[in-house]
Amino acid sequence: MRRIGVAERRARLGRRHHLASPRAKTVAAVADSVVALHSTDPASVFLSVHARSGLDVPAIEAELYERRSVVRMLGMRRTMFVVATELAPVVQSACTDAIAVNLRRQYTKFLVEAGIGDGAWLADVEEETLRALLARGSATGSQLSTDVPRLRTAVSMNEGKAYAGTQNITTWVLLTLAAEGRIMRGRPRGSWISSQYHWSPTATWLTGDLDHPPREAAQAELVRRWLAAFGPGTVADLRWWTGLTGAAVKHALTKLGAVEVELDEGSGVVLPGDEGPVRSPGPWVALLPALDPTAMGWSQRSWYVGGHTAALFDRSGNIGPTVWSDGRIVGGWVQRADGEIAYRLLEDVGLDIASEVDRAAERLRAWIGPVRVTSRFRTPLERELSA
């Protein structure tokens, strides 16, 4: 069994994720290099792409909303991602179809308990919403709720509890339709940091419906993509990242002929033919955003996070903005109200690396410009640096 140590894992990370040279040339290439870009916080997509390519906001928006080489969708772990359009059917069948089933079951339960309607009532509202969207071509949830008054139906939630409240069903209907692959998120109402999207029918947005390949084949392809981008990794890493069951992951690994290797934390796996050594890409520095796909790529992170978990993660396990050097996290950063990129190095990296981090922070400040980026999941270090 070949042993792959920490230094080689860091070298693979730098090369394959376009954090060291060569840089990626397109958004789709960036997304492919890490399988999918986290999009829970819309700003993360743009900052993650810029860190790996140098592309500016108009170029990124052109791929997202004009050429549509990448799309937003729910995927692994019921998380929002941006994926290359050609990968969307794989994610749909491997993960999102099951999410759609659970969403429909959950929302139907809420409606029945509230005495509003049942599954047939919900399906009827969905069809009316889809017809309204087809008529408009593109619309926001607010516009659709004008066309379909039942979307403004309010449901009381968590009655008798301190956090009780009411919620209309617009979001439920749109999320379910999207999870089933029938509609897609388009351009946001505001700037690139906004998450209030326009919606379009999938057949219009992609010039054709979204395919649904066989589930097992899709799961194997998703596991293959992860191993190509993040391997070596452990079965636990794969289970966590994909959100698939242990049985599904093991079945995919068997189908792929994955090769067992030895890691510092125990047994890991790589794709067949990927056991060979990878040379270092040379020194590199990167400032990555909150929820960056590299930082969130593994469940066992000690080999690149070190002892910095308490400072860089929130209580739910979301990582904040990070400073990287040669495949490991060495600090964190934040944008302050005046636009300054403030950072703190959490270990001694030497004068040359520290100087490069300072230059990288200034380049990032200039690239972001007048926009102000605040992570949706604040970490202890972010709060300290923002003060």
ChimeraX attribute file (.defattr): number of C-alpha atoms within 10 A of each C-alpha:
attribute: neighborCount
match mode: 1-to-1
recipient: residues
	/A:1	9
	/A:2	12
	/A:3	16
	/A:4	18
	/A:5	14
	/A:6	16
	/A:7	17
	/A:8	17
	/A:9	21
	/A:10	20
	/A:11	21
	/A:12	23
	/A:13	25
	/A:14	27
	/A:15	21
	/A:16	20
	/A:17	24
	/A:18	21
	/A:19	27
	/A:20	25
	/A:21	16
	/A:22	14
	/A:23	18
	/A:24	22
	/A:25	14
	/A:26	18
	/A:27	29
	/A:28	25
	/A:29	21
	/A:30	26
	/A:31	26
	/A:32	22
	/A:33	24
	/A:34	23
	/A:35	27
	/A:36	29
	/A:37	29
	/A:38	26
	/A:39	22
	/A:40	18
	/A:41	22
	/A:42	23
	/A:43	22
	/A:44	24
	/A:45	26
	/A:46	22
	/A:47	24
	/A:48	25
	/A:49	27
	/A:50	22
	/A:51	22
	/A:52	25
	/A:53	20
	/A:54	16
	/A:55	18
	/A:56	14
	/A:57	16
	/A:58	10
	/A:59	13
	/A:60	20
	/A:61	16
	/A:62	13
	/A:63	17
	/A:64	22
	/A:65	16
	/A:66	14
	/A:67	10
	/A:68	17
	/A:69	18
	/A:70	26
	/A:71	22
	/A:72	23
	/A:73	24
	/A:74	26
	/A:75	27
	/A:76	21
	/A:77	15
	/A:78	16
	/A:79	13
	/A:80	18
	/A:81	25
	/A:82	24
	/A:83	29
	/A:84	24
	/A:85	18
	/A:86	15
	/A:87	19
	/A:88	24
	/A:89	20
	/A:90	25
	/A:91	26
	/A:92	27
	/A:93	23
	/A:94	29
	/A:95	24
	/A:96	25
	/A:97	19
	/A:98	16
	/A:99	20
	/A:100	21
	/A:101	13
	/A:102	14
	/A:103	19
	/A:104	20
	/A:105	12
	/A:106	12
	/A:107	18
	/A:108	21
	/A:109	15
	/A:110	16
	/A:111	20
	/A:112	13
	/A:113	14
	/A:114	14
	/A:115	10
	/A:116	14
	/A:117	14
	/A:118	16
	/A:119	15
	/A:120	10
	/A:121	13
	/A:122	21
	/A:123	16
	/A:124	11
	/A:125	19
	/A:126	21
	/A:127	13
	/A:128	17
	/A:129	24
	/A:130	21
	/A:131	15
	/A:132	19
	/A:133	22
	/A:134	16
	/A:135	10
	/A:136	15
	/A:137	14
	/A:138	22
	/A:139	20
	/A:140	19
	/A:141	19
	/A:142	15
	/A:143	14
	/A:144	22
	/A:145	19
	/A:146	12
	/A:147	16
	/A:148	19
	/A:149	12
	/A:150	17
	/A:151	24
	/A:152	16
	/A:153	14
	/A:154	16
	/A:155	17
	/A:156	14
	/A:157	15
	/A:158	11
	/A:159	10
	/A:160	8
	/A:161	8
	/A:162	7
	/A:163	8
	/A:164	10
	/A:165	13
	/A:166	12
	/A:167	13
	/A:168	15
	/A:169	20
	/A:170	22
	/A:171	14
	/A:172	19
	/A:173	23
	/A:174	23
	/A:175	20
	/A:176	21
	/A:177	23
	/A:178	22
	/A:179	26
	/A:180	23
	/A:181	25
	/A:182	16
	/A:183	27
	/A:184	25
	/A:185	24
	/A:186	22
	/A:187	20
	/A:188	17
	/A:189	12
	/A:190	10
	/A:191	13
	/A:192	18
	/A:193	17
	/A:194	13
	/A:195	17
	/A:196	17
	/A:197	17
	/A:198	18
	/A:199	23
	/A:200	24
	/A:201	26
	/A:202	18
	/A:203	15
	/A:204	14
	/A:205	20
	/A:206	17
	/A:207	9
	/A:208	10
	/A:209	15
	/A:210	19
	/A:211	13
	/A:212	17
	/A:213	15
	/A:214	12
	/A:215	17
	/A:216	17
	/A:217	15
	/A:218	21
	/A:219	25
	/A:220	22
	/A:221	19
	/A:222	24
	/A:223	26
	/A:224	21
	/A:225	19
	/A:226	25
	/A:227	21
	/A:228	18
	/A:229	20
	/A:230	23
	/A:231	23
	/A:232	27
	/A:233	25
	/A:234	23
	/A:235	17
	/A:236	14
	/A:237	20
	/A:238	26
	/A:239	20
	/A:240	18
	/A:241	17
	/A:242	21
	/A:243	18
	/A:244	18
	/A:245	12
	/A:246	14
	/A:247	10
	/A:248	17
	/A:249	22
	/A:250	18
	/A:251	15
	/A:252	21
	/A:253	22
	/A:254	12
	/A:255	14
	/A:256	16
	/A:257	13
	/A:258	19
	/A:259	18
	/A:260	19
	/A:261	18
	/A:262	17
	/A:263	18
	/A:264	11
	/A:265	12
	/A:266	10
	/A:267	15
	/A:268	21
	/A:269	22
	/A:270	23
	/A:271	20
	/A:272	12
	/A:273	8
	/A:274	15
	/A:275	18
	/A:276	9
	/A:277	13
	/A:278	15
	/A:279	11
	/A:280	18
	/A:281	17
	/A:282	11
	/A:283	13
	/A:284	16
	/A:285	23
	/A:286	21
	/A:287	26
	/A:288	26
	/A:289	27
	/A:290	32
	/A:291	27
	/A:292	26
	/A:293	23
	/A:294	21
	/A:295	22
	/A:296	16
	/A:297	23
	/A:298	20
	/A:299	17
	/A:300	15
	/A:301	15
	/A:302	14
	/A:303	17
	/A:304	22
	/A:305	18
	/A:306	11
	/A:307	15
	/A:308	17
	/A:309	14
	/A:310	13
	/A:311	18
	/A:312	24
	/A:313	21
	/A:314	17
	/A:315	11
	/A:316	7
	/A:317	15
	/A:318	17
	/A:319	24
	/A:320	26
	/A:321	26
	/A:322	27
	/A:323	22
	/A:324	24
	/A:325	23
	/A:326	22
	/A:327	27
	/A:328	23
	/A:329	26
	/A:330	22
	/A:331	24
	/A:332	27
	/A:333	24
	/A:334	27
	/A:335	23
	/A:336	16
	/A:337	13
	/A:338	8
	/A:339	17
	/A:340	16
	/A:341	21
	/A:342	17
	/A:343	22
	/A:344	17
	/A:345	16
	/A:346	14
	/A:347	11
	/A:348	10
	/A:349	14
	/A:350	8
	/A:351	9
	/A:352	8
	/A:353	17
	/A:354	15
	/A:355	12
	/A:356	15
	/A:357	24
	/A:358	14
	/A:359	13
	/A:360	18
	/A:361	22
	/A:362	14
	/A:363	13
	/A:364	19
	/A:365	17
	/A:366	13
	/A:367	16
	/A:368	17
	/A:369	11
	/A:370	10
	/A:371	14
	/A:372	14
	/A:373	19
	/A:374	17
	/A:375	19
	/A:376	14
	/A:377	17
	/A:378	18
	/A:379	22
	/A:380	14
	/A:381	23
	/A:382	27
	/A:383	11
	/A:384	11
	/A:385	16
	/A:386	15
	/A:387	7
